[in-house]
Amino acid sequence: MRSLLIVGADHLGTIPQKLEELGISEVTHLCGRKVQMVKREIPENVDSILVLTDYINHNLAKALKKKAQDQSVPVYYAKRSWCSIYQALSKCEILCPVHNECKQTTMKH
């Protein structure tokens, strides 16, 4: 199961539906504006994190980056536009259907 934590923006609009079309089956959303969100932990079932940079508290972004590094969870940054989100998530780790095979092949060489 591919799961994504989106941090930032008050409303996601059609973003979850578009992410589902890309194979991301579970989307969790945190608005990221409240100061107290800095204390929240990253949910265990999250495969990666998308930070919407135009709608997030800067202290939260910094704390989230640190927590993600500690838990080895990849973090991607984008503006709220679908074009920006798609470009950020087009990294091989998220959208590539043969990423695991690719990864194993490169590790052998």
Contacts in CASP RR format, 6 or more apart in sequence:
PFRMAT RR
TARGET T0000
AUTHOR 0000-0000-0000
METHOD contacts of the structure
MODEL  1
MRSLLIVGADHLGTIPQKLEELGISEVTHLCGRKVQMVKREIPENVDSIL
VLTDYINHNLAKALKKKAQDQSVPVYYAKRSWCSIYQALSKCEILCPVHN
ECKQTTMKH
1 25 0 8 1.000
1 26 0 8 1.000
1 45 0 8 1.000
1 47 0 8 1.000
2 23 0 8 1.000
2 24 0 8 1.000
2 25 0 8 1.000
2 26 0 8 1.000
2 47 0 8 1.000
2 94 0 8 1.000
3 24 0 8 1.000
3 25 0 8 1.000
3 26 0 8 1.000
3 27 0 8 1.000
3 28 0 8 1.000
3 45 0 8 1.000
3 46 0 8 1.000
3 47 0 8 1.000
3 48 0 8 1.000
4 19 0 8 1.000
4 24 0 8 1.000
4 26 0 8 1.000
4 27 0 8 1.000
4 28 0 8 1.000
4 46 0 8 1.000
4 47 0 8 1.000
4 48 0 8 1.000
4 49 0 8 1.000
4 50 0 8 1.000
5 28 0 8 1.000
5 29 0 8 1.000
5 30 0 8 1.000
5 42 0 8 1.000
5 43 0 8 1.000
5 46 0 8 1.000
5 48 0 8 1.000
5 49 0 8 1.000
5 50 0 8 1.000
6 12 0 8 1.000
6 15 0 8 1.000
6 27 0 8 1.000
6 28 0 8 1.000
6 29 0 8 1.000
6 30 0 8 1.000
6 49 0 8 1.000
6 50 0 8 1.000
6 52 0 8 1.000
7 29 0 8 1.000
7 30 0 8 1.000
7 32 0 8 1.000
7 37 0 8 1.000
7 49 0 8 1.000
7 50 0 8 1.000
7 51 0 8 1.000
7 52 0 8 1.000
7 56 0 8 1.000
7 60 0 8 1.000
7 61 0 8 1.000
7 64 0 8 1.000
8 29 0 8 1.000
8 30 0 8 1.000
8 31 0 8 1.000
8 32 0 8 1.000
8 33 0 8 1.000
8 51 0 8 1.000
8 52 0 8 1.000
8 55 0 8 1.000
8 56 0 8 1.000
9 29 0 8 1.000
9 31 0 8 1.000
9 52 0 8 1.000
9 54 0 8 1.000
9 55 0 8 1.000
9 80 0 8 1.000
10 31 0 8 1.000
10 33 0 8 1.000
10 55 0 8 1.000
12 27 0 8 1.000
12 29 0 8 1.000
14 82 0 8 1.000
15 27 0 8 1.000
15 82 0 8 1.000
15 85 0 8 1.000
16 27 0 8 1.000
16 29 0 8 1.000
18 82 0 8 1.000
18 85 0 8 1.000
18 86 0 8 1.000
19 27 0 8 1.000
19 89 0 8 1.000
20 27 0 8 1.000
22 89 0 8 1.000
22 94 0 8 1.000
22 95 0 8 1.000
23 95 0 8 1.000
24 94 0 8 1.000
26 45 0 8 1.000
28 43 0 8 1.000
28 46 0 8 1.000
30 37 0 8 1.000
30 40 0 8 1.000
31 37 0 8 1.000
31 55 0 8 1.000
32 55 0 8 1.000
32 56 0 8 1.000
32 57 0 8 1.000
32 60 0 8 1.000
33 55 0 8 1.000
33 56 0 8 1.000
33 57 0 8 1.000
34 57 0 8 1.000
35 57 0 8 1.000
35 59 0 8 1.000
37 57 0 8 1.000
37 60 0 8 1.000
38 57 0 8 1.000
38 59 0 8 1.000
38 60 0 8 1.000
38 63 0 8 1.000
41 67 0 8 1.000
42 49 0 8 1.000
42 64 0 8 1.000
42 67 0 8 1.000
42 68 0 8 1.000
42 71 0 8 1.000
42 73 0 8 1.000
46 73 0 8 1.000
47 73 0 8 1.000
48 73 0 8 1.000
48 74 0 8 1.000
48 75 0 8 1.000
48 76 0 8 1.000
48 93 0 8 1.000
48 94 0 8 1.000
49 64 0 8 1.000
49 68 0 8 1.000
49 73 0 8 1.000
49 74 0 8 1.000
49 75 0 8 1.000
49 76 0 8 1.000
50 75 0 8 1.000
50 76 0 8 1.000
50 77 0 8 1.000
50 78 0 8 1.000
50 85 0 8 1.000
50 88 0 8 1.000
50 89 0 8 1.000
51 61 0 8 1.000
51 64 0 8 1.000
51 75 0 8 1.000
51 76 0 8 1.000
51 77 0 8 1.000
51 78 0 8 1.000
52 78 0 8 1.000
52 79 0 8 1.000
52 80 0 8 1.000
52 85 0 8 1.000
53 61 0 8 1.000
53 77 0 8 1.000
53 78 0 8 1.000
53 79 0 8 1.000
54 79 0 8 1.000
54 80 0 8 1.000
55 80 0 8 1.000
64 75 0 8 1.000
65 75 0 8 1.000
68 74 0 8 1.000
68 75 0 8 1.000
74 91 0 8 1.000
74 93 0 8 1.000
74 94 0 8 1.000
76 88 0 8 1.000
76 89 0 8 1.000
76 91 0 8 1.000
76 94 0 8 1.000
77 88 0 8 1.000
78 84 0 8 1.000
78 85 0 8 1.000
78 87 0 8 1.000
78 88 0 8 1.000
78 89 0 8 1.000
79 85 0 8 1.000
89 95 0 8 1.000
92 99 0 8 1.000
92 102 0 8 1.000
93 99 0 8 1.000
96 102 0 8 1.000
END
